[in-house]
Amino acid sequence: MRRKKLLLMLALWLMVAAVSFAQKSRKNAMRDSVTLDNVTVLGKSKTQQLREGALTVNAIDVRSMISSISNLNSLIDHTAGVKIREEGGLGSDFDLSINGMSGNAVRYFIDGVPLDTKGSGVTLANLPISMIDRVEIYKGVVPTWLSSDALGGAVNVVTNRKKTNYLDASYGMGSFHTHKADLNAQYIFRNGLTIRPTLGVNYSKNDYTMKGVELWDETARKFLPQDRKRFHDAYLSLLGQVEVGFTDKWWTDEFFVSASYHQTDKELQTGQVQTRVIGMADKQTKAWSVGARYQKRAFLLEGLNANFSFSHTWDHSIATDTAHRQYDWNGDYIVSGHNELNGRNFKRRHIKRPMTNARAELNYLFSDEHMLNISYALNRTGNNRWDDVDQEFEPANDVLAKHIIGLAYNQSLMQGRWYNTFFVKDYINYLSVEQTDLAFLTNSRDVTGSNTQNNIGGGIGSRFEIIRPLAIKASYEHSVRLPLARELLGNGTTIYANMALKPECSDNLNLGLFGTLQYGQHTFYYEANGFLRFVDNYIQPQIAEKEGMMQYTNEPAVHIKGIEGEVRYNWDKRLQIVGNMSWQDARNRQEYLTNGQPNATFNNRVPNRPWLFASTEAHYSFFDLFQEKDHLTVSADYQWVHWFFLSWEAYGSKSTKARIPTKNTIGANITYSWCRNRYSVSIDCDNLFDATTYDNYKLQRPGRTLFAKFRLLLQ
């Protein structure tokens, strides 16, 4: 409570001081704005400006690499401090960690709006690449304008906002019967009416070979490791969207209404562990969404900028598990009286999750050096459940609603060399629970009814340029994360609900230095960051290997510390080399259990989390090679991840404990474009030497993967 009051008093004092100082300095605004404009003239891209801001941010320019990549996951996974662990092939669940915080502590946005407003099945992996301009990855400290309770960071996908007519279409095909097609276009009528259609289709059988799975050998009369192909893991994703609106009118800078449809059909091959083989269960999701957004500079008065958005999503998922069978990796089965997923009753589980999202943001520019930001976000998610088959299942309709209010003051001093941001956030969480099934697992009877919680957070960020090649930055936030519907209420298939989950709280601190050196055609950029995370009620998944199910639980105290570094080299826009390394040490800091007994896992590393990893990549481009204005790029990349334990170090013998082995993979890509980038073709190879790799919960990843892609760009 004392911390909340101090944060509120600090924020209010800063706002009053900002207004007073800004009014006195208004006369100097024009003179200083000319100086600030010179920063833009230097030619820094938006991604470079974000990297050099007060907060710790990785910014990735996707537009320049659209022709050569097939999905965002592979691109983001090469970023310093970020690690993605997928549970299988195309369409599989994945876990993204930022500076040691992962899972739902990381939030996803598209143009500042939560990504799940497009539907629960929409992820970074199945977004149409052609619609994306850049990706912003915020580490630890998240700006108020995102209006989020993200604890570990946020990923914001920024879509293309070109103001010309264009058609961008691509088709690719690859290993394991994989096909991907994207289309993104824009047409502007003479009266300014703009139409933007988008379409993305992804399909794969995911029939890659599982190496060394255990099967019964009748001759040897024991289980022996053998290689078998996956036989029930097909995935289909369809995303269609249309935006209609106006830009650059007297009454709006940008106003669009949109409608989207998303569908996923996914066969389930395994549970959370690959020893449980599934042969008939599947999950389907359909989502409709409508929305509108409005942006206006000089809204009602000079210096006031407004940004409003609203959306409603109808999301319906069906999990079917009615087979009287228990499979092995041969595809053989025995008759069973229980379902495949967790050995309980047969089910055809329906979950409808209507979501309403409303956001409002106001920026007031006192001068070019001082800005006040006020933001508000509402996110209401329903959870209407019933079952067509399981007669013991009790239908329920739960509601989870969040209100997040943010207030920030930004200042630029010393002609832009010193930049500061101060902010405070208020988190309000409302939960109404009806479900009581499996109360011994879900704690549902302990929290039935409704309750409201309120939490306060806030922080500061600062960046100072000492000399042009050297700048330092520091940021701090006391952050609160409210559990998501997935964590509290489960997903109806492989995740149990846990109604007793508490919000996470964390004190996040970042300290870094960066700079750019340029000598003629040689450009060298470097960045190094250190971070601390002190987390209370840390939410993490627990795996029940016997059932192959997962449930989210709280760890009372987890401390995370780490360092990361990245270097970038560019020569004459021909040769680019990038390398980074990250060390993240997350440990359990609860010394005694609630009963007073010593905690066996005290000071253990949090299990199932990579803690040391690195990557490097190189690109070389040839220009005007076969014809005028053509472009050939040859690329290679390498990834390394140190091994880590699957469960707590203190439990069992270290010599026999399950561990995710060290990962070494090499990839290669070649991309050729001609006719001023109108046509391009690329060939990509992931895991070139077919290494056996594991990621999340020791689930085996695909081996060598080839993918070819053709792109047409008319503009």
Steps between C-alpha positions, in 0.01 A plus 500: 500500500784740584661429161173577323464834677860597425458418132180701477656799677807483275286485185277792603799715597668430166187592307463833682868580452479410133205732435666791681832457326345443157298820515815701580693341216236536227677808358805289421306221331559608141873547546545160667272320258738588219779332695288189558405483133870467419497159671254374240705643215788276601300215349434284803230243429207447733658178624826680580315777686322239713826321586647833612202603715476505879347151528673173416355410160595272213358626170503277192447635150286229340420692180853453364486122560145410392621312193728267695308404817202270548385595852582745779605238754821410315592868471428598861682193632831649381458813715719571805333403827208329325443126464210316335441134580248323280329171589507359148457608141280758332207607719638354822484690828811697585653681796677835450729628776641851538780545753396185685129585518284286276158357432215737567731750674571610141212663313442527126356796311426602145513876447470547877187283532513152664565236234236265644228743385548324163418166665664266747658301216686797349870499594824650376557180301189527279477876441538587129858625466417742217285716729784571746734799499699443820492323838567677831613289798483681836703341779386520861369857487197552272378849395161617627356549150486122458260499800614157610574309818792325330749403769797376298462701182291543190516430127327758280453421131474818292320452169573665167365855471617595150285765332517357150312234307666161512452125479732270693441127450714197576480121494737251655529126545738284696579187697235295679230602248513864606327774298472873576326776305476870589327793334503861612375788287384860511294710261437873551211661313506859381277612787750354748307185583752224574445124489753254645430128453726242669503122469727237653479120464730247669483122467730216600472129568799533738589139420864533598699212644512453877844362579559248777146464633446193712301212347441143614722251320338158510824320415705669772199505736574856606459862394764617250566842341377517140423768238138561402315773310232711664163387368239728662630857505343679201442873541296752301479872573298759306497874574302748293460869573361810328560859613306791351556863591655838435838664565617863505160667521415818689301297751744210537858400433392137485158339545435137412237240569599135464362151494701179527450126508742240630478122505738229617462125469764308691551131556665417832796260490628523857413650834759708689739202485572288191457167678122553486412437134165623370340369181150650467446800732491842338415864560324756280472873554296762316504872575318801354614850589379852420673819601567866438790737568535876483809721513518879490768760561377833642193325639267770641798726575851565368760260639251229602526171310239226533499128429184292559419138415222252565454135407278206581591139433283188489734205568378139506726198547402132499726227640394148400636197685259209460718213370497174700867457413852529638766541228873439473753648254435216252147631458372182666248521781324304770137548602467730800217611725646848546581796279838556335603834648496438874341159561168644622151515353436530127420857402400742230576821686367835378650827622363833383716796598345829387750781542438874513799730478488881525801731510543877522821701493555876521837672449541868582810675366586798717799554271731285292681407822211414734206266453228362727337165417176362647375154402217265592429143395210262564526131427200281583512127425217252550545126550180315411562122523292193434549142379298291252631164624623517860184482708693568822634830372335804656436790257615841619527856381795686653609860442844659525521880458802730525524879513844658461558873539836657414650845548841596359714810464780509239770764476788571263787713635837632383395514134388137503810352666309424822158337489285399799165333548303469827182296528244346735243224431185386680389137449142399582406132468143361519432125506164322511515120529226238464692178424557250782610183315821323609509726806777289658723607206367841401417651843177618339283466812731733691443799270148460357308825476658829401781716631693813400868574558692823457877542459726799433824499300735754347853578396757714324724483195798715404746519211805727482738541208851560637661525157363390165649145513407450867166532680360346817144410592326383817140410579302372798142382541294356781267288290193288567370222276145376531454131409357433155186301425722216372680480836199544727242308299705250296457425130261207509754252360851484645493768774313472830348812656646644823261749660736569790766667284621832638621798293874518443692803626850590389762770541678519165830684452694545175840665447671520164738679268503527123654691215565521127840537335528590132810519283427555134298200379548310828233526773534331836219494760534350847271460799544339842234468771476369853171431673347398832150362561365449853173311453239412763236233430683397183257313272643195328361181344525165678490178298330178609693250288263211576202685355690718255315804639613842619388744769625849592610555861663774709859492627516745796832663403726479194801721432641539150826664402681504172706673236476510122693654218462553128726632225406595143735568211406640160728559203371700205150350539649178365630311800308478830620299798304472827597315815352485849527306825269485804538369856186482716509362854151446648498345847242406763551727804240351737717366782221353717165344412173622652523224764839629614700215346809579285425520130695234309501709181633817667756668272435245222477627145141518376465178295416467133652841419805560274757705693793536259467537124651679201445552130675655203406565140662643189353640177679595178324675211587524131348783297447518122632145473307358203301804396452861601329554838515136606608390848644170627546439874674198654452447876605258771418480871606298804317444831629350822306429822662351812327193647259548792300284742137415432405501873643641825867416561435396860263216408657168404852415395670755275663222300165351396280811496320591179673784325458687174831442318725766349372636170724572201332588172614665178272655239551641152300716261534634147267768361493649151284795393475679167307775319544741792381239753182428305586130493701301753567137580670355808614160622543450873648207689457472876707252703730439205678199653181332629592519870260346753367794700259545789333810634200529726446217753740279307275482195696416186523764225507433123831408340636650178232722345497645148267780391470680165306824458397721207387861547332751269498869592310751286504866602 
